[in-house]
Amino acid sequence: MASSPFLSKTTISFSSSISTSLPWRSSHSSPSFSTAFRTKPRRRTLTVQSKIREIFMPALSSTMTEGKIVSWVKSEGDVLSKGESVVVVESDKADMDVETFYDGILAAIVVGEGETAPVGAAIGLLAETEEEVAEAKAKAKSASSDSPASSSPAAEAVTPTPPPATSTPAPAIAQPSPPATYTPKKTVATPFAKKLAKQHRVDIASVVGSGPFGRITPADVEAAAGIAQPKKTVAAEPTPVSAAPPKPSAAPSASSAPLLPGSTVVPFTTMQAAVSKNMLESLSVPTFRVGYPISTDELDALYEKVKPKGVTMTALLAKAAALALAQHPVVNASCKDGKSFTYNSSINIAVAVAINGGLITPVLQDADKLDLYLLSQKWKELVEKARAKQLQPHEYSSGTFTLSNLGMFGVDRFDAILPPGQGAIMAVGASKPTVVADADGFFSVKSKMLVNVTADHRIVYGADLAAFLKTFAKIVENPESLTL
C-alpha cells in the first residue's frame, strides 16, 4: 500500500508538535496536483518539533510526598530505551527502580544522588536527538543555578561602581523570582503543591515557582500562604551584604533547645519521616486496649515439631490470628474517613519488622487460606525483600490487621500503636513459666504469654475484641488446626 510508509513514519509514541500550516493548500488546487500529492509521502510537508522531556519524581506509594535519589543507573549522555531503568529512588517504604517511558538520551541530571525532590518535580532531562543535548544541559544548569548566577552579577555591579549600589538591593530582594522567566503555557505544580493550595486557599496561578523550569513546589505555596519563608530568599539575601549570613542561622538556634556538648543532630530518613507521619495520624483515632493471657505449652510443642521444616513462631501466630479473624470479621474491618467502615474481603496480616533505619510491615496476604508451610516460606521471602528494601507497594500497604511480636527479645508485655486505616493491632509478649492454680486448688507451672490488642473504638467494641481474643486463645492452646 502506498500509504503504509507514511503511517509507519508518522506514528509517534511521544508528544510532538506538528505544524498545521500547510501553504500548498491555497496555491495548489488543481486535480493533477492533488493526485500527485496522494502518491507522495506527506511526511515531507510535516514538521515535527522534538521536545526535551522531564523525568519526574514518581509517587511510589500513597503516602509518599518526596523521594530521595539513591543512585542513577544511567549517566548523562547514555541512550535510553522505553522501559529501561534509569534511576533508583528511595520512597518512604522501599527503594525502587524508575523506568523511562520514552526513547531518548539522558541529557542532564537535575537532582543528584543523595538529594531529595518532591513528587512530580523534574529530576532529569531526556532529549530526543544529540542536537538537543546541549540545549537540555543549558536549561538544567540555568534552573539549578538561578540563585548563584543571579547573585554574581550583583556583586560585580557593586565593586566597580559604588554609586549604583543603592539600586542593586531592589533586584536582590526579587532574587527568588528569576525562575519565573521560564514561562510555561500553563501553571506547572507538583501534586502536593496543588493540594496545599486548595487547603490554604491560595491562587496557585499567582505563585512564583522556585523548582526546575518554574515548577511550583509545596514550599512556594506555603510561602505564599504566609506559613513559611521560601528557602531561596534566605540563600539569596546574604549575597550583597557580607554581614547578613549569621542572622538567618541565629534565628533557628534561638528558637530550638540548646544541644548538650557532644550531641549530634541526625535528620530523619525517608522511612523514619513516614513512620513519624503515620504515628501522628494515629493520635486522631479513638483507641482502646485489651489484654489476654494465653497458655502456650501446646503451641511450643508444635513449634518444636515444625521448626526443622522452616516454620517460624511468627508464621504460627499470624496463622492463628488469621483463623480467629475469619470468625470475627469486624476486627478485620477498617475505617478511613471517620464516616463509614469497610468489611475487608481478604485477611491480610501485616507483621512489623525492624530494619536498618526504620520499621516496615510486610503483608501476608490471604493468611487464613495459605498452608502453614507455604505461609512460612512466603514470610521468609518478604523479610529478605524488606531488609533489602525491595518490597513492592502491594507487599507493605495492603494489611488489614497488624501483628507485632517482641517476645523473642524477652518483652513480657507492651502496647502497640494502631496503624492508620486498620481496625486493630496485636502486641505479643514473651512466653514465660507461670504458676497457675486449677479448679481443685492444685498448683502447676505453665507457659503463658500476654497478648495486648489495640483497636479502633469507632468500629470495634469491647465485646467484639474480647470474643476475638477468646477465639485466638483457643486456637493457640489447641493448635492442631494450624497445620490443616
Secondary structure by P-SEA (a helix, b strand, c coil): ccaaaaaaaaccccbbbbbcccccccccccaaaaaaaaaccccccbbbbbbbcccccccccccccccccccccccccccccccccccccccccbbbbbbbcccccccccccccccccccccccbbbbccccaaaaaaaaaaaaacaaaaaaaaaaaaaaccccaaaaaaaaaaaccccccccccccccccaaaaaaaaaacccccccccccccccccaaaaaaaacccccaaaaacccccccccaaaaaaaaaaacccccccbbbbcccaaaaaaaaaaaaacccbbbbbbbbbbcaaaaaaaaaaccccccaaaaaaaaaaaaaaacccccbbbcccccccccccbbbbbbbbcccbbbbbbbcccccccaaaaaaaaaaaaaaaaaccccccccccccbbbbbccccccccccccccccccbbbbbbbbbbbbbbccccbbbbbbbbbbbbbbccccccaaaaaaaaaaaaaaaaccccccc
